[in-house]
C-alpha cells in the first residue's frame, strides 16, 4: 500500500513537472481508479484457475512493471501516461482483491489452529497496516525522491521552476520508488505459507469487505 501512496502523492508533481500540464492530474487519478470498477470479474476468474497467491504475485508484478513504464513518459505523447495508469490501476484492483481474499484465508487458518475467533482483531490490524502504508507514501516521496534531488518547494502558490535533477526525482517518485516497494512486497510474499481452508473470493467480498477511509 505504500507504493499506492507514493503514486497518489507523486501524481500532481508528475503532471506539473514531467507532463507540464497540472490539469492532467484528475485524468491521471481517474485512469488509476477506473479499472477498480471494471476488472474485478477478470481477476476473480484468474483466481479460480490459479489461486489467490499466484493472483497477488501477478498483480504485483503488473503493478511494478506499469510503474517502470511511466519512466518513459517524458519522451512520449501525453496520452501515454494515462494509458499506463490504466494498466497500473488494473493491477491495483487485483492487489486489493487478493489481499482481502488472503486475509480471509489467514483468519480461517488462525481459527482452525487456535479455536478462537479473532477475525475482528486480524481485520483491524490489516486495515491499520493498510492505512499506515497509504500514509507513508507522501513521506517516502518527500524523503527519498524530492528532497535528495533538490526539489524546490513553492511559497507563492505557483509551481516553482525545477532543475533537471529535481525533475528526475519527481519521475523516480512516480516510477522507480513504487516499483521497488512492490518488488519488496513480492519478496515478503515468497515466504508466506497459504492458510487453510481457503475461502473463495465470493465469500471474501461478502464477509470481509469493509469501507476504507
Buried (B, 14 or more C-beta within 10 A) or exposed (E): BBBBBBBBBBBBBBBBBBBEEBEBBEBBBEBBBBBBEEBBEEBBEBBEEEBBBEBBBBBBBBBBBBBBBBBEBBEEEEEBBBEBBBBBBBBBBBBBBBBBBBBBBBBBBBBEEEEEEEBEEBBEEBBEEBBEBBEBBBEBBBEBBBEEBEBEEEEEEEBEEBEEEBBBBBBBBBBBBBBBBBBBBBEEBEEEEEBEEBBBBEEBBEEBEEEEE
